[in-house]
């Protein structure tokens, strides 16, 4: 592949030109994200001028990308959250659109405080209910906030436990709490006390029941439930009796797993009218997405939308009356194309493309495959080969997803496309512990960090070698967060298998990860970290956790290692990376350290990602040697990195 056929890092990882579009509740305008001075900001476009180009910028953040936003119910304001340098202390900002000077206002100007969630009042479009830890860093209270005046009132104080508040239309506050059995308990908050309504097994729902959405009539909750079954279905919980009834299900697939907030590309599992709260549809995800329409009107709209593109509907928004629909379609070879559809006239038009400078003909297809592990478990995987290349013992990157309560899918991923474009085979494995394939598959990951979870990755590599896809002497392992940990495990537990490894925000010591968890989530760790990794306060488990931590085997690492970390990371402390780098450098290992002082757990700004992926490109070119990657490295792509 010649340099002229390479897709530039800037094209793949530049800020999207048009993304996250949402129509105003009154149907008058479309808001979307687009770059301004190198950062994503919010722009506004009139519906009747959808292709006029005379758009209005309503924010001016020059420091950090704005990742998402929402409309106020009366269409007179836009709200968004923003942190500082990746510290995840989110502040809530408002832009009033009926003011002559569009000036964002920080509605929560409190230092070291995080806005967790907010919901609009169904009675007053100027009022939101806000969850944050302003009173105590370890506790989340519920507040009422007037977005016009900034008046803030505490309406429910956390009595000293994990609480996720639920704002129920026309009712007193409700909450999900973790009880003494470490189960999630749906409760009504009365006179400072929690009155139990229903219980969700914490073992089956390590992150709590997801989704968990109040019904518009205030009498129930829509939840993802796997009660009595392996698969996740959509159910309704009656708030008076606690009774559960099934709303919808798929015979094979789970209700689509909500992705971490780190990746706003993925849409929510429920399709809702953003103003009325009406349930329109539910998403399921196997090899590809399936949407079940749950209202006759949406069924008709979905049928029309399906004629607009052969890609999958991602983000969907509509106005209050369901006339105008804004839908972003995406697939493995299309990063995103947004359409506006008028359900009255039947007119449809493209209003924006996420990456208009990207030639989709140069993108590689992602192929779902199922691999059998050594103990008989079916592992859903994805294989991506360089464009127009078939099996020929390729240098291969084993790309490991984060979480581990997460999953890969056959979607557009710029990391995958960069690697394939540079001549590498890309192998992604939904190993045991991943979500979306039933609770049994997820629970099979308990106690298997650096054990069978890693065996699953190795079994997939062996499959790729046997299929003639992968050159066994040129395999790299790379991932972020849990994937970064997996990369360190690969380099230190099976050092003979890898020619190179890249750990991005990876934890090197499981004990330190648990001990460093953010204060307000510590009460939830029994179902996640403690259940899957161990409890460092128990001596026997502490010893096992150390044995499963890469820090216990750094002396076994032989391959070149690249370590990437953001200095502001509050999920995996910088010390995890520093210890690895310091130890390996003292031993004379080939180790590179890319430290970004202005980013957190994952890099947000495009200049940070340019530096990151140029460094990854150069590192892999030197140590794996795909021809396309070598071409890129010799075409003026030498990257300065911090050692």
C-alpha positions, 0 to 999 in steps of 0.5 A, spaced: 500 500 500 502 506 497 502 512 502 497 515 497 492 510 499 493 511 507 488 515 511 491 520 515 491 520 522 488 527 522 482 524 518 480 518 522 481 522 529 479 529 527 473 532 531 467 530 527 464 535 522 457 534 524 455 529 530 450 528 536 444 532 532 438 533 536 431 536 534 428 542 538 422 539 542 418 545 538 421 542 531 424 549 529 431 548 530 437 542 530 442 543 534 449 539 533 456 538 535 461 541 530 469 543 531 470 551 532 478 553 534 479 545 534 474 543 539 467 541 539 462 546 540 454 546 539 451 549 533 444 551 531 440 550 524 433 552 523 429 546 520 427 550 514 434 551 512 437 545 513 442 545 508 443 553 508 450 553 511 448 559 515 448 556 522 449 559 529 454 557 534 452 557 541 458 555 545 465 557 545 469 552 549 477 553 546 479 548 552 475 541 551 470 538 547 463 538 548 461 531 548 453 532 548 448 536 550 440 536 551 434 541 549 430 544 555 423 542 554 420 549 551 426 549 546 429 556 549 435 553 552 440 548 551 444 544 557 451 540 557 456 538 562 463 539 562 469 537 566 476 540 567 482 537 563 479 530 564 478 530 572 470 528 571 468 533 575 462 535 571 459 542 571 452 543 568 452 549 563 446 552 560 445 557 554 439 561 553 437 561 546 432 567 547 438 572 550 441 576 545 448 574 547 449 567 547 453 566 553 454 559 557 452 559 564 455 554 569 449 552 574 454 548 578 460 552 580 462 548 585 469 546 586 471 538 586 463 537 585 460 532 580 454 532 577 452 525 576 445 526 572 439 531 571 432 530 569 427 535 567 421 537 571 414 534 567 411 541 570 416 546 569 421 546 563 425 551 567 426 546 573 431 540 573 432 535 578 440 534 579 444 529 582 451 531 585 455 530 591 456 538 593 455 536 601 459 530 601 464 528 596 462 521 598 454 522 598 450 524 592 444 528 594 438 530 590 437 537 588 431 542 585 435 547 580 431 553 576 435 553 570 433 561 569 435 563 576 440 558 578 436 557 585 438 551 588 434 547 593 436 540 596 430 536 596 433 529 598 439 528 602 443 521 602 443 518 609 450 515 608 449 509 602 450 509 595 444 512 592 442 513 584 436 518 585 430 516 580 425 522 579 418 520 578 413 524 575 408 527 580 411 523 585 416 523 591 423 521 590 425 514 588 432 511 588 436 505 587 440 503 593 445 498 595 442 494 601 446 490 606 446 484 601 449 488 596 443 487 592 440 493 588 433 495 592 428 500 588 425 504 594 421 510 595 424 516 599 419 518 605 421 522 611 428 521 610 427 513 610 427 508 604 421 504 603 423 498 599 419 496 593 423 491 589 429 488 589 434 486 583 440 481 584 446 485 584 450 478 582 445 479 576 446 486 575 453 488 577 452 495 575 444 496 577 438 494 572 440 498 566 436 501 563 432 504 568 427 509 566 420 512 569 414 511 565 411 518 563 405 516 568 409 516 574 406 509 576 412 505 573 419 504 571 422 501 564 428 496 566 432 491 563 431 485 567 434 478 567 430 475 572 429 468 571 432 468 565 439 468 562 437 474 557 436 481 558 429 483 556 425 489 557 420 489 563 416 494 567 416 495 574 409 497 578 411 502 583 405 501 587 406 493 588 413 492 585 410 487 580 414 486 574 411 485 567 415 483 561 414 489 555 418 486 550 424 481 548 428 478 543 428 470 542 436 470 542 439 477 543 440 481 550 437 488 550 442 492 547 447 494 553 448 501 555 455 503 553 460 507 558 459 514 558 466 514 554 463 512 548 457 517 545 457 514 539 453 508 541 445 510 542 441 508 548 437 501 548 431 505 549 428 509 543 424 515 547 420 521 545 425 526 548 419 531 551 413 526 552 417 520 555 413 515 550 416 509 549 417 508 542 422 502 541 427 497 544 434 496 541 437 489 541 444 487 539 447 480 536 451 480 530 448 487 528 442 491 531 435 490 531 430 495 533 423 493 536 418 498 535 413 499 541 408 504 538 404 504 531 406 511 529 414 509 530 413 502 527 411 506 521 416 511 522 422 506 522 419 503 516 420 509 512 427 510 515 429 503 513 429 506 506 433 511 507 440 508 508 443 500 509 446 502 515 443 502 522 440 507 525 444 510 531 442 516 535 434 518 534 431 524 536 424 527 534 420 533 536 414 533 541 409 531 536 413 526 532 413 530 525 420 531 524 426 526 526 433 527 526 437 520 525 444 518 524 446 512 521 452 508 522 456 502 520 463 499 520 464 503 513 460 509 515 462 513 521 455 517 521 450 520 516 445 524 519 438 525 515 432 529 517 425 526 515 419 530 515 413 525 517 408 529 514 410 530 507 415 524 507 421 529 505 428 526 507 434 529 506 441 528 509 443 534 513 450 532 515 456 527 515 460 525 521 467 525 517 465 528 510 473 528 508 473 520 509 473 516 503 468 510 505 471 506 499 478 506 503 474 503 509 475 495 511 469 491 513 468 488 520 466 481 520 463 477 526 465 470 527 464 466 533 470 462 536 470 456 541 474 457 547 478 451 550 473 450 555 467 450 550 464 457 551 462 460 545 466 467 544 463 472 539 469 476 536 470 481 530 475 480 525 477 486 520 482 485 515 486 490 510 482 493 504 482 487 499 486 483 503 485 476 504 488 471 509 496 471 508 499 471 515 498 478 517 501 482 523 495 482 527 493 487 533 489 483 538 484 489 540 481 488 547 475 492 549 475 496 556 470 495 562 470 489 562 463 490 563 462 492 556 462 489 549 465 490 542 460 490 536 461 490 528 460 498 528 465 504 525 471 504 530 477 509 527 482 505 531 480 499 527 480 502 521 487 505 522 490 499 524 487 495 518 489 501 513 496 500 516 496 493 514 494 489 520 489 484 521 485 486 527 482 481 532 477 483 537 474 478 542 468 479 547 471 474 552 467 472 558 465 477 563 463 482 557 456 484 557 450 483 552 451 475 551 447 473 557 448 473 565 452 467 565 457 469 560 458 475 564 458 471 570 463 466 567 469 472 568 468 472 576 475 471 579 478 470 572 482 476 571 489 474 568 485 467 568 480 464 563 479 471 561 486 471 558 485 464 555 479 467 551 484 472 548 489 467 547 484 462 544 482 467 539 489 468 537 490 461 536 484 461 531 486 466 527 493 463 526 490 456 524 485 460 519 491 463 516 490 470 518 495 471 523 503 471 523 504 468 530 511 471 530 507 478 529 502 479 534 501 485 538 496 486 544 493 493 545 487 496 549 484 501 554 482 501 561 481 493 562 484 493 555 490 496 557 490 491 563 489 485 558 495 488 554 500 488 561 497 481 562 499 479 555 506 481 556 507 479 563 503 472 563 504 470 556 511 473 554 512 468 548 506 470 545 507 477 543 511 482 539 509 488 542 504 491 547 500 497 548 497 499 555 492 505 555 490 507 561 491 500 564 491 498 571 497 494 573 495 493 580 488 490 582 489 492 589 491 499 588 485 499 583 480 497 588 483 501 594 483 508 589 476 507 587 472 514 587 468 515 594 461 515 591 462 508 588 465 504 593 459 502 596 457 498 589 464 495 588 461 488 592 458 486 585 464 489 580 471 489 583 470 485 589 466 480 585 470 479 579 477 481 582 477 480 589 477 484 596 484 487 598 482 487 605 482 479 606 489 477 606 488 471 602 484 475 596 489 480 597 495 475 595 491 472 589 489 479 586 497 481 587 498 474 583 493 476 577 496 483 577 502 485 572 506 488 577 508 481 580 511 479 573 514 485 570 520 481 570 517 477 565 516 482 560 520 481 554 517 485 548 517 492 547 512 496 551 508 502 550 504 505 556 499 511 555 496 515 560 492 521 562 495 525 568 488 527 570 485 520 570 481 519 576 479 511 574 486 508 574 491 513 577 497 515 574 501 511 579 499 504 575 503 507 569 509 510 573 510 504 576 511 499 570 515 504 566 520 506 572 521 498 573 522 496 566 526 502 565 531 500 571 531 493 568 533 496 561 527 494 557 524 497 551 519 501 554 516 508 551 511 512 556 506 517 552 504 522 558 498 527 557 498 532 562 491 535 560 487 528 559 484 523 563 482 516 563 481 517 555 483 522 551 478 527 548 481 533 544 483 532 537 490 534 538 491 529 544 488 523 539 493 526 533 499 525 538 496 518 541 495 515 534 501 517 531 505 514 536 501 508 536 502 508 528 510 509 529 511 504 535 507 498 531 511 500 525 517 499 528 515 492 532 510 489 527 512 491 521 506 491 516 508 494 510 503 500 510 505 502 517 512 502 515 510 506 509 506 511 513 512 511 518 517 513 513 513 518 510 514 523 515 510 521 521 516 520 526 512 522 532 515 525 539 513 522 545 515 523 552 520 517 555 
